[in-house]
Amino acid sequence: MRSSARHKRFKLKSEINVVPYIDVMLVLLIIFMVTAPMINKNVDVNLPQANAKSLQDKKDPVIVVVDKDGQLFLTLGTEKRQPVDVATMQAKVSAFVKVNPEVSVLVAGDRDGKYEGVYQVLAQLQQAGVAKVGLMSAPESSNKK
């Protein structure tokens, strides 16, 4: 009987003491929060350039052009480019994509324009129900270096 009574008094705990682990985690968190802003200052990025081949699409794409002043131009299929406002562009592209969901929608932004104009067009196309949008570019000329 004595042995069973002794086991009940000295029962082992099966709990993990996590307090030291929390202390270490908080110290590491503070160290990373202090050092992370110092590491990422003034990073120069040289983007790669490549001679990529253009994609061959069976259907005429929808092209939205944003010029350097932020004005929008729309080309639907085989039609000519026409100036449009934001609401007209959304309505026409939405209707065109609903009729033909396989069509490619491309955004062409002027090199000297603001990125904000292209970004707003991307958001407006998303609101119009366009699932995939591509960005147009011109191939780099071989005489420029």
C-alpha positions as a Markdown table, in Angstrom:
| # | Residue | x | y | z |
|---|---|---|---|---|
| 1 | Met | 0.0 | 0.0 | 0.0 |
| 2 | Arg | 2.8 | 2.3 | 0.7 |
| 3 | Ser | 4.1 | 2.2 | -2.9 |
| 4 | Ser | 0.7 | 3.2 | -4.3 |
| 5 | Ala | 0.4 | 6.1 | -1.9 |
| 6 | Arg | 3.8 | 7.3 | -2.7 |
| 7 | His | 3.0 | 7.4 | -6.5 |
| 8 | Lys | 0.0 | 9.5 | -5.9 |
| 9 | Arg | 2.0 | 12.1 | -3.9 |
| 10 | Phe | 4.8 | 12.4 | -6.5 |
| 11 | Lys | 2.8 | 12.4 | -9.6 |
| 12 | Leu | 4.8 | 13.7 | -12.6 |
| 13 | Lys | 3.5 | 16.8 | -14.4 |
| 14 | Ser | 3.2 | 16.5 | -18.2 |
| 15 | Glu | 3.0 | 20.2 | -18.9 |
| 16 | Ile | 5.5 | 22.2 | -21.0 |
| 17 | Asn | 6.8 | 25.4 | -19.4 |
| 18 | Val | 6.5 | 27.8 | -22.4 |
| 19 | Val | 7.6 | 31.0 | -20.5 |
| 20 | Pro | 11.2 | 30.8 | -21.6 |
| 21 | Tyr | 10.2 | 30.2 | -25.2 |
| 22 | Ile | 8.0 | 33.2 | -25.1 |
| 23 | Asp | 10.8 | 35.4 | -23.7 |
| 24 | Val | 13.2 | 34.2 | -26.4 |
| 25 | Met | 10.6 | 34.8 | -29.1 |
| 26 | Leu | 9.9 | 38.4 | -27.9 |
| 27 | Val | 13.6 | 39.2 | -27.8 |
| 28 | Leu | 14.1 | 37.9 | -31.4 |
| 29 | Leu | 11.0 | 39.8 | -32.6 |
| 30 | Ile | 12.4 | 43.1 | -31.2 |
| 31 | Ile | 15.8 | 42.4 | -32.8 |
| 32 | Phe | 14.2 | 41.7 | -36.2 |
| 33 | Met | 12.0 | 44.8 | -35.9 |
| 34 | Val | 14.9 | 47.0 | -35.2 |
| 35 | Thr | 17.3 | 45.6 | -37.8 |
| 36 | Ala | 14.8 | 45.0 | -40.8 |
| 37 | Pro | 14.4 | 48.7 | -41.7 |
| 38 | Met | 18.2 | 49.2 | -41.7 |
| 39 | Ile | 18.8 | 46.3 | -44.1 |
| 40 | Asn | 16.4 | 47.4 | -46.9 |
| 41 | Lys | 17.4 | 51.0 | -47.4 |
| 42 | Asn | 18.5 | 52.3 | -50.9 |
| 43 | Val | 18.3 | 49.0 | -52.8 |
| 44 | Asp | 19.2 | 49.5 | -56.5 |
| 45 | Val | 17.2 | 47.3 | -58.8 |
| 46 | Asn | 18.3 | 46.6 | -62.4 |
| 47 | Leu | 15.4 | 44.9 | -64.1 |
| 48 | Pro | 16.3 | 42.3 | -66.7 |
| 49 | Gln | 15.5 | 42.9 | -70.4 |
| 50 | Ala | 14.6 | 40.1 | -72.7 |
| 51 | Asn | 13.6 | 39.6 | -76.3 |
| 52 | Ala | 10.3 | 37.8 | -75.7 |
| 53 | Lys | 8.2 | 36.7 | -78.5 |
| 54 | Ser | 4.7 | 38.0 | -78.7 |
| 55 | Leu | 1.8 | 35.8 | -77.9 |
| 56 | Gln | -0.3 | 34.7 | -80.8 |
| 57 | Asp | -4.0 | 35.1 | -80.1 |
| 58 | Lys | -6.7 | 33.8 | -82.3 |
| 59 | Lys | -9.1 | 36.6 | -81.5 |
| 60 | Asp | -8.6 | 40.4 | -81.7 |
| 61 | Pro | -7.8 | 41.7 | -78.2 |
| 62 | Val | -9.5 | 44.5 | -76.3 |
| 63 | Ile | -6.8 | 47.3 | -75.9 |
| 64 | Val | -7.1 | 50.1 | -73.4 |
| 65 | Val | -4.5 | 52.8 | -73.9 |
| 66 | Val | -3.5 | 55.3 | -71.2 |
| 67 | Asp | -1.6 | 58.2 | -72.7 |
| 68 | Lys | 0.9 | 60.4 | -70.8 |
| 69 | Asp | -1.9 | 62.9 | -69.8 |
| 70 | Gly | -4.1 | 60.1 | -68.4 |
| 71 | Gln | -6.6 | 60.1 | -71.2 |
| 72 | Leu | -8.1 | 56.7 | -72.2 |
| 73 | Phe | -8.5 | 55.2 | -75.6 |
| 74 | Leu | -10.3 | 52.0 | -76.4 |
| 75 | Thr | -9.9 | 49.5 | -79.3 |
| 76 | Leu | -12.5 | 46.7 | -79.3 |
| 77 | Gly | -11.7 | 43.9 | -81.7 |
| 78 | Thr | -11.3 | 45.2 | -85.3 |
| 79 | Glu | -12.7 | 48.7 | -84.5 |
| 80 | Lys | -10.5 | 51.9 | -84.6 |
| 81 | Arg | -9.1 | 53.4 | -81.5 |
| 82 | Gln | -11.5 | 55.9 | -79.9 |
| 83 | Pro | -11.2 | 58.2 | -76.9 |
| 84 | Val | -13.5 | 57.2 | -74.0 |
| 85 | Asp | -14.1 | 58.2 | -70.4 |
| 86 | Val | -13.9 | 55.8 | -67.5 |
| 87 | Ala | -17.6 | 54.9 | -67.3 |
| 88 | Thr | -17.9 | 54.3 | -71.0 |
| 89 | Met | -14.7 | 52.2 | -71.0 |
| 90 | Gln | -16.0 | 50.0 | -68.1 |
| 91 | Ala | -19.4 | 49.5 | -69.8 |
| 92 | Lys | -18.0 | 48.6 | -73.2 |
| 93 | Val | -15.3 | 46.3 | -72.0 |
| 94 | Ser | -17.8 | 44.6 | -69.6 |
| 95 | Ala | -20.3 | 44.0 | -72.4 |
| 96 | Phe | -17.6 | 42.8 | -74.8 |
| 97 | Val | -16.1 | 40.4 | -72.2 |
| 98 | Lys | -19.5 | 39.0 | -71.3 |
| 99 | Val | -20.2 | 38.2 | -74.9 |
| 100 | Asn | -16.8 | 36.7 | -75.5 |
| 101 | Pro | -15.1 | 35.6 | -72.2 |
| 102 | Glu | -12.0 | 34.2 | -74.1 |
| 103 | Val | -10.9 | 37.6 | -75.4 |
| 104 | Ser | -7.6 | 39.1 | -74.2 |
| 105 | Val | -7.8 | 42.4 | -72.5 |
| 106 | Leu | -4.5 | 44.4 | -72.7 |
| 107 | Val | -3.5 | 47.8 | -71.1 |
| 108 | Ala | -0.9 | 49.9 | -72.9 |
| 109 | Gly | 0.5 | 52.7 | -70.8 |
| 110 | Asp | 2.7 | 55.6 | -72.1 |
| 111 | Arg | 6.3 | 55.4 | -71.0 |
| 112 | Asp | 6.3 | 59.0 | -69.9 |
| 113 | Gly | 2.9 | 58.8 | -68.2 |
| 114 | Lys | 2.2 | 58.2 | -64.5 |
| 115 | Tyr | 1.9 | 54.7 | -63.2 |
| 116 | Glu | -1.2 | 55.8 | -61.3 |
| 117 | Gly | -3.2 | 56.1 | -64.5 |
| 118 | Val | -2.4 | 52.5 | -65.5 |
| 119 | Tyr | -3.1 | 51.3 | -62.0 |
| 120 | Gln | -6.5 | 53.0 | -61.9 |
| 121 | Val | -7.4 | 51.4 | -65.3 |
| 122 | Leu | -6.5 | 47.9 | -63.9 |
| 123 | Ala | -8.8 | 48.5 | -60.9 |
| 124 | Gln | -11.6 | 49.7 | -63.2 |
| 125 | Leu | -11.2 | 46.7 | -65.5 |
| 126 | Gln | -11.4 | 44.4 | -62.4 |
| 127 | Gln | -14.7 | 46.2 | -61.4 |
| 128 | Ala | -16.0 | 45.7 | -64.9 |
| 129 | Gly | -15.6 | 41.9 | -64.5 |
| 130 | Val | -12.4 | 41.2 | -66.4 |
| 131 | Ala | -10.6 | 38.3 | -64.9 |
| 132 | Lys | -7.3 | 38.5 | -66.7 |
| 133 | Val | -5.5 | 41.6 | -67.9 |
| 134 | Gly | -2.2 | 41.8 | -69.8 |
| 135 | Leu | 0.2 | 44.7 | -70.0 |
| 136 | Met | 1.5 | 45.7 | -73.5 |
| 137 | Ser | 5.0 | 46.7 | -74.2 |
| 138 | Ala | 7.2 | 47.4 | -77.3 |
| 139 | Pro | 10.3 | 45.3 | -77.9 |
| 140 | Glu | 13.5 | 47.0 | -77.1 |
| 141 | Ser | 15.3 | 48.3 | -80.3 |
| 142 | Ser | 18.7 | 46.8 | -80.9 |
| 143 | Asn | 20.4 | 50.1 | -81.6 |
| 144 | Lys | 19.7 | 51.5 | -78.0 |
| 145 | Lys | 22.1 | 50.4 | -75.3 |
